[in-house]
Amino acid sequence: MKRIAPLAALAVFAAAAHAAPETYTVDNSHTFPYFTYSHFGFSSQTHRFDKTSGTVTLDRAAKTGEVEIVIDAKSVSTGHALFNDHIQAEDFFDTARHPAITFKSNAMKFQGDQPASVTGELTIKGVTRPVTLAITHFKCMPHPIRKVNACGANASTALKRSDFNMGKYAPGVSDEVTLVIAIEAYKEAPAAH
């Protein structure tokens, strides 16, 4: 009987250690935030951001997680330098005063053992609004080239640009915008003790 208690305690400790949260660092070279909107009904336009940083923390056993993303608004890429300048101006992103777009989660929902959505606060142009990103794809596995654990996901949300003081030309240029974040991240090495 005396041996069972230490063994049980060891098993509980091992399970807790195995279920510890894991933190992943965003890989900027494979993370692709982009937004799509209707341009006067002529076509759907898509523009991307080229610089993104942040972390994702997952505890898949506890079915919880945290996400912090920072998008460099000055890295917006439309395919044309003049239009890049146009949407960085005061009527739109106003990157001179608000160079970063941020998302900080406050809840993550799982479906089975996979994250299905993440809710948090999105800040654009100094305005913060609650949003829920639906996770449409998720995968974790050892990266075949870098030989470290990696996770990737696609997540999207619909928002109104007028909610962020960016409503110029609406409704001709649609107020409704779809924001998609395709993200890849690598597991951080544990801190040395």
Rosetta silent file (secondary structure, phi, psi, omega in degrees, C-alpha in Angstrom):
SEQUENCE: MKRIAPLAALAVFAAAAHAAPETYTVDNSHTFPYFTYSHFGFSSQTHRFDKTSGTVTLDRAAKTGEVEIVIDAKSVSTGHALFNDHIQAEDFFDTARHPAITFKSNAMKFQGDQPASVTGELTIKGVTRPVTLAITHFKCMPHPIRKVNACGANASTALKRSDFNMGKYAPGVSDEVTLVIAIEAYKEAPAAH
SCORE:     score description
SCORE:     0.000 S_00000001
   1 L     0.000  -36.884 -178.520    0.000    0.000    0.000 S_00000001
   2 L   -66.381  -28.768 -178.207    2.839    2.372    0.801 S_00000001
   3 L   -78.543  -24.206 -175.930    4.300    1.924   -2.708 S_00000001
   4 H   -67.704  -42.900 -177.401    1.029    2.740   -4.476 S_00000001
   5 H   -59.803  -49.127  177.504    0.812    6.340   -3.255 S_00000001
   6 H   -62.777  -36.812  179.022    4.248    7.385   -4.585 S_00000001
   7 H   -66.558  -40.845  178.558    3.566    5.592   -7.879 S_00000001
   8 H   -64.445  -41.493  178.865    0.186    7.284   -8.211 S_00000001
   9 H   -63.306  -40.333  178.405    1.761   10.668   -7.472 S_00000001
  10 H   -63.306  -40.545  179.587    4.428    9.993  -10.095 S_00000001
  11 H   -64.632  -42.033  178.433    1.764    9.085  -12.659 S_00000001
  12 H   -63.515  -43.145  179.130   -0.172   12.274  -11.948 S_00000001
  13 H   -62.188  -43.556 -179.842    3.036   14.336  -12.247 S_00000001
  14 H   -63.115  -41.429  178.677    3.947   12.649  -15.543 S_00000001
  15 H   -64.563  -41.433  179.892    0.454   13.298  -16.941 S_00000001
  16 H   -65.768  -39.959  179.260    0.603   16.939  -15.882 S_00000001
  17 H   -65.725  -38.640 -179.507    4.047   17.362  -17.438 S_00000001
  18 H   -67.380  -30.567 -175.201    2.854   15.777  -20.667 S_00000001
  19 L   -93.615   12.166 -177.004   -0.184   18.088  -20.807 S_00000001
  20 L   -63.057  147.620  176.147    1.778   21.285  -20.272 S_00000001
  21 L   -60.558  146.472  178.128    0.971   24.215  -22.551 S_00000001
  22 E  -118.834  134.933 -179.104    3.225   24.574  -25.586 S_00000001
  23 E  -107.693  135.564 -178.896    4.175   27.938  -27.066 S_00000001
  24 E  -120.834  139.452  179.128    4.817   28.437  -30.775 S_00000001
  25 E  -100.038  132.278 -177.841    6.469   31.441  -32.414 S_00000001
  26 E   -60.224  132.568  173.906    4.974   32.795  -35.627 S_00000001
  27 L   -92.280  104.165 -176.571    7.026   32.108  -38.767 S_00000001
  28 H   -59.417  -31.189 -176.344    6.789   35.385  -40.685 S_00000001
  29 H   -75.192  -12.091  178.278    7.905   33.756  -43.933 S_00000001
  30 H  -129.647   25.532  176.535    4.900   31.404  -43.900 S_00000001
  31 L  -119.530  128.075 -164.317    2.262   33.591  -42.248 S_00000001
  32 E  -135.479   82.256  172.565   -0.046   35.378  -44.628 S_00000001
  33 E   -76.054  135.099  176.734   -2.745   37.757  -43.300 S_00000001
  34 E  -147.837  160.089  179.988   -4.922   39.082  -46.105 S_00000001
  35 E  -133.821  147.580 -175.777   -8.234   40.849  -46.575 S_00000001
  36 E  -128.007  141.022 -179.879  -10.836   40.710  -49.330 S_00000001
  37 E  -154.327  163.519  177.433  -13.570   43.202  -50.242 S_00000001
  38 E   -86.216  130.322 -179.610  -15.815   44.212  -53.134 S_00000001
  39 E  -102.778   92.471 -178.637  -14.467   47.066  -55.264 S_00000001
  40 L    55.185   22.845 -179.421  -17.555   48.956  -56.494 S_00000001
  41 L    79.205   -5.574  179.647  -19.052   45.576  -57.427 S_00000001
  42 L   -69.983  -43.553 -174.884  -16.550   45.188  -60.263 S_00000001
  43 E  -162.449  165.879  171.034  -14.452   42.529  -58.555 S_00000001
  44 E   -92.464  123.801 -179.793  -13.291   41.116  -55.260 S_00000001
  45 E  -100.558  143.650  179.055   -9.938   42.604  -54.345 S_00000001
  46 E  -129.842  129.101  177.808   -7.411   40.856  -52.103 S_00000001
  47 E  -129.734  152.104 -175.069   -4.448   42.513  -50.368 S_00000001
  48 E  -121.962  169.818  170.229   -1.910   41.043  -47.980 S_00000001
  49 E  -116.439  137.856 -173.609    0.459   42.021  -45.199 S_00000001
  50 L   -96.892   -9.793 -177.901    4.087   40.945  -45.493 S_00000001
  51 L  -131.266  119.239 -179.514    5.257   41.224  -41.853 S_00000001
  52 E  -139.643  139.532  175.579    3.624   39.399  -38.951 S_00000001
  53 E  -134.796  170.466  176.828    4.904   38.365  -35.535 S_00000001
  54 E   145.642 -174.178 -179.746    3.423   36.790  -32.437 S_00000001
  55 E  -138.595  154.262  173.302    2.907   33.647  -30.428 S_00000001
  56 E  -128.860  127.749  176.853    0.364   30.868  -30.085 S_00000001
  57 E  -115.779  127.973 -177.929    0.094   28.865  -26.868 S_00000001
  58 E  -125.032  136.130  167.032   -1.836   25.604  -26.894 S_00000001
  59 E  -123.037   89.576 -172.584   -2.816   23.198  -24.145 S_00000001
  60 L   -69.566  -28.237  177.627   -4.564   20.543  -26.198 S_00000001
  61 L   -68.804  -41.777  179.314   -5.213   18.299  -23.185 S_00000001
  62 L   -84.438   -9.133 -178.256   -6.988   21.115  -21.315 S_00000001
  63 L    57.835   52.261  175.814   -8.513   22.404  -24.579 S_00000001
  64 E  -136.924  164.867  177.370   -7.325   25.955  -24.034 S_00000001
  65 E  -172.328  165.681  177.979   -5.055   28.326  -25.865 S_00000001
  66 E  -137.359  145.382  179.756   -3.898   31.893  -26.331 S_00000001
  67 E  -133.499  132.343  171.682   -3.020   33.866  -29.440 S_00000001
  68 E  -132.175  119.443 -176.952   -1.166   37.163  -29.773 S_00000001
  69 E  -125.500  136.630  174.252   -0.593   38.502  -33.280 S_00000001
  70 E  -124.990  118.703  178.367    1.040   41.751  -34.412 S_00000001
  71 E  -106.379  129.257  176.630    0.682   42.722  -38.078 S_00000001
  72 E   -77.167  105.069 -176.926    2.855   45.506  -39.461 S_00000001
  73 H   -63.611  -25.440  178.129    0.249   47.691  -41.195 S_00000001
  74 H   -72.298  -11.417  179.918    3.030   49.416  -43.160 S_00000001
  75 H   -90.829   10.815  179.845    3.773   46.086  -44.815 S_00000001
  76 E   -57.868  136.795 -176.751    0.429   46.084  -46.658 S_00000001
  77 E  -129.822  113.827  179.427    0.919   44.881  -50.213 S_00000001
  78 L  -102.386  -10.203 -174.203   -1.624   45.586  -52.934 S_00000001
  79 L    98.405   -8.096 -179.112    0.678   44.919  -55.859 S_00000001
  80 L  -139.790  125.588 -175.595    1.016   48.657  -56.613 S_00000001
  81 H   -59.707  -41.002 -179.367    3.201   51.118  -54.697 S_00000001
  82 H   -64.302  -38.604  179.628    0.819   54.063  -55.182 S_00000001
  83 H   -73.424  -32.519  173.368   -2.124   52.080  -53.830 S_00000001
  84 H   -56.952  -45.933  178.853   -0.018   50.880  -50.903 S_00000001
  85 H   -64.165  -39.573 -177.978    0.514   54.558  -50.024 S_00000001
  86 H   -59.741  -47.310 -175.985   -3.188   55.312  -50.593 S_00000001
  87 H   -85.365   -4.617  170.465   -4.482   52.774  -48.082 S_00000001
  88 H   -89.789   -5.261 -177.339   -1.811   53.664  -45.539 S_00000001
  89 L   -74.744  176.806 -171.515   -3.077   57.260  -45.511 S_00000001
  90 L   -58.722  -34.028 -178.285   -5.277   58.846  -42.826 S_00000001
  91 L   -68.715  -21.067 -176.427   -8.616   57.770  -44.349 S_00000001
  92 L  -119.563 -110.396 -174.121   -7.687   54.115  -44.086 S_00000001
  93 L   -71.831  -23.646  179.871   -4.943   52.447  -41.988 S_00000001
  94 L    49.389   55.950 -173.323   -3.266   55.755  -41.013 S_00000001
  95 L   -67.209  -18.709  177.034    0.017   53.914  -40.517 S_00000001
  96 L   -62.663  -34.943  179.637    1.888   57.097  -39.568 S_00000001
  97 L  -104.113  -21.417 -176.182   -0.028   57.095  -36.272 S_00000001
  98 L  -134.912   75.556 -172.797   -1.089   53.437  -36.070 S_00000001
  99 L   -73.925  -11.895 -175.864    1.669   51.251  -37.509 S_00000001
 100 E  -124.531  144.740  168.676    0.438   47.968  -36.004 S_00000001
 101 E  -108.459  129.770 -176.994   -2.692   45.830  -36.181 S_00000001
 102 E  -126.185  149.598  171.427   -3.010   43.561  -33.159 S_00000001
 103 E  -132.904  127.887  176.779   -5.113   40.605  -32.104 S_00000001
 104 E  -129.366  120.504 -175.215   -5.094   39.284  -28.528 S_00000001
 105 E   -77.794  156.929  170.158   -7.283   36.337  -27.684 S_00000001
 106 E  -129.135   -4.517  176.835   -9.369   35.860  -24.560 S_00000001
 107 E  -162.289  144.594  174.168  -10.936   32.458  -25.357 S_00000001
 108 E  -130.216  131.631  178.604  -10.349   29.469  -27.595 S_00000001
 109 E  -107.223  140.598  178.946  -13.016   26.848  -28.331 S_00000001
 110 E  -110.518  151.210  168.808  -12.230   23.286  -29.319 S_00000001
 111 E  -121.926  109.348 -169.793  -14.213   20.742  -31.291 S_00000001
 112 L    66.498 -128.606  179.648  -12.935   17.373  -30.198 S_00000001
 113 L  -102.021   14.721 -178.429   -9.155   17.751  -29.925 S_00000001
 114 E  -115.650  136.254  173.645   -8.925   20.524  -32.537 S_00000001
 115 E   -65.060  135.438 -176.996   -9.299   24.277  -31.959 S_00000001
 116 E  -110.615  -27.270  178.861  -12.397   25.509  -33.810 S_00000001
 117 E  -160.248  157.810  175.994  -12.445   29.243  -33.038 S_00000001
 118 E  -137.013  128.920 -178.497  -10.605   31.923  -31.147 S_00000001
 119 E  -109.284  142.041  179.275  -12.244   35.040  -29.717 S_00000001
 120 E  -173.977 -161.271 -177.247  -10.395   38.175  -28.772 S_00000001
 121 E  -111.636  124.167  177.710   -9.789   41.855  -29.355 S_00000001
 122 E  -103.567  127.565  178.940   -8.722   43.183  -32.741 S_00000001
 123 E  -115.689  119.692  176.083   -7.156   46.642  -32.829 S_00000001
 124 E  -130.971  131.911  176.920   -6.944   48.539  -36.117 S_00000001
 125 L    56.237   33.899  178.153   -6.211   52.254  -36.393 S_00000001
 126 L    79.680    1.577  180.000   -6.317   52.573  -32.602 S_00000001
 127 E  -106.371  129.981 -177.887   -9.868   51.145  -32.392 S_00000001
 128 E  -110.009  129.457  179.100  -10.404   47.880  -30.522 S_00000001
 129 E  -134.678  148.620  174.287  -13.353   45.575  -31.271 S_00000001
 130 E   -75.376  137.708  175.925  -14.230   42.023  -30.231 S_00000001
 131 E  -140.684  156.493  172.154  -13.987   39.468  -33.044 S_00000001
 132 E  -120.464  122.953  176.490  -14.186   35.709  -33.403 S_00000001
 133 E   -94.015  121.209  175.126  -11.888   33.998  -35.861 S_00000001
 134 E   -81.594  127.524  179.999  -13.265   30.716  -37.200 S_00000001
 135 E   -90.702  111.992 -174.386  -10.473   28.172  -37.586 S_00000001
 136 E   -96.816  -13.022  177.477  -11.090   26.400  -40.887 S_00000001
 137 E  -153.195  140.433  178.697   -7.888   24.332  -40.927 S_00000001
 138 E  -152.584  136.316  177.757   -5.496   23.214  -38.173 S_00000001
 139 E  -156.286  135.144  171.823   -2.527   20.843  -38.086 S_00000001
 140 E  -123.572  138.862  177.957    0.418   20.168  -35.787 S_00000001
 141 E  -171.300  165.336  173.120    3.299   17.828  -36.653 S_00000001
 142 E   -63.378  132.915 -179.849    7.094   17.705  -36.777 S_00000001
 143 L   -70.732  127.430 -173.696    8.245   20.051  -39.544 S_00000001
 144 L   -66.976  -21.030 -179.046    9.795   17.870  -42.288 S_00000001
 145 L  -104.118  -46.575 -175.193   12.598   20.355  -43.074 S_00000001
 146 L   -81.789  -14.273  176.578   13.264   22.280  -39.857 S_00000001
 147 L    60.350   36.546  172.368   12.959   19.162  -37.648 S_00000001
 148 L  -133.041  159.901  177.440   11.007   20.954  -34.905 S_00000001
 149 E   -67.909  139.237 -177.961    7.375   20.700  -33.912 S_00000001
 150 E  -140.324  153.624  173.839    5.185   23.093  -35.866 S_00000001
 151 E  -130.675  149.730  176.105    1.524   24.060  -36.073 S_00000001
 152 E  -140.515  154.854 -179.909   -0.410   25.750  -38.826 S_00000001
 153 E  -158.299  156.887  166.570   -3.924   27.079  -39.219 S_00000001
 154 E  -116.712  131.559 -179.808   -6.217   29.143  -41.385 S_00000001
 155 E  -138.012  145.486 -177.074   -8.594   31.442  -39.526 S_00000001
 156 E  -144.562  157.568  175.860  -11.056   34.033  -40.774 S_00000001
 157 E  -150.588  155.216  173.791  -13.548   36.631  -39.639 S_00000001
 158 E  -104.904  138.975  178.897  -15.906   39.149  -41.231 S_00000001
 159 E  -146.416  167.375  175.618  -15.788   42.743  -40.067 S_00000001
 160 E  -107.388  126.876 -178.702  -16.901   46.229  -41.049 S_00000001
 161 H   -68.100  -25.566  177.109  -14.137   48.688  -41.803 S_00000001
 162 H   -64.076  -25.730  176.341  -16.379   51.552  -40.673 S_00000001
 163 H   -65.715  -17.044 -179.224  -16.184   50.061  -37.152 S_00000001
 164 H  -114.687   25.528  179.032  -12.493   50.950  -37.265 S_00000001
 165 L    57.761   40.824  179.820  -12.915   54.493  -38.679 S_00000001
 166 L  -130.222   32.429 -169.443  -11.965   53.311  -42.174 S_00000001
 167 L   -87.747   10.347 -177.558  -15.330   53.604  -43.928 S_00000001
 168 L   -57.019  139.675  179.586  -14.441   55.980  -46.765 S_00000001
 169 L    73.797    0.652  173.822  -16.158   55.161  -50.104 S_00000001
 170 L   -72.636  146.818    2.370  -18.632   52.739  -48.471 S_00000001
 171 L   -90.335    2.069  179.302  -20.908   51.274  -49.612 S_00000001
 172 L   -55.084  -56.409  166.524  -19.460   51.543  -53.141 S_00000001
 173 E   -87.069  121.385 -167.369  -16.301   49.932  -51.871 S_00000001
 174 L   -56.596  138.526  173.439  -17.829   47.401  -49.511 S_00000001
 175 L   -69.393  -34.279 -178.515  -17.859   48.152  -45.831 S_00000001
 176 E   -76.853  129.908 -178.911  -17.760   44.404  -45.207 S_00000001
 177 E  -130.095  138.889  171.948  -14.278   42.918  -45.305 S_00000001
 178 E  -100.590  123.260  177.470  -13.158   39.328  -44.835 S_00000001
 179 E  -105.196  127.210  179.129   -9.910   39.024  -42.899 S_00000001
 180 E  -123.113  136.522  174.123   -8.033   35.731  -43.206 S_00000001
 181 E  -121.861  111.992  171.822   -4.879   34.745  -41.346 S_00000001
 182 E   -96.624  118.230 -168.603   -2.961   31.767  -42.695 S_00000001
 183 E  -129.083  142.280  168.057   -0.375   31.055  -40.008 S_00000001
 184 E  -129.411  143.170 -176.458    2.533   28.718  -39.362 S_00000001
 185 E  -147.702  148.442 -178.058    4.466   28.678  -36.104 S_00000001
 186 E  -108.392  142.198 -179.494    7.353   26.726  -34.569 S_00000001
 187 E   -65.362  133.210  177.471    7.484   25.352  -31.054 S_00000001
 188 L   -74.945  144.279  174.624    9.709   27.352  -28.749 S_00000001
 189 L   -68.692  143.065  178.876   12.516   25.529  -26.985 S_00000001
 190 L   -63.574  148.017  179.886   11.905   25.172  -23.240 S_00000001
 191 L   -66.729  141.800  178.351   13.679   27.717  -21.070 S_00000001
 192 L   -73.779  144.231  179.531   16.934   26.547  -19.503 S_00000001
 193 L  -108.977    0.000    0.000   16.929   26.110  -15.728 S_00000001
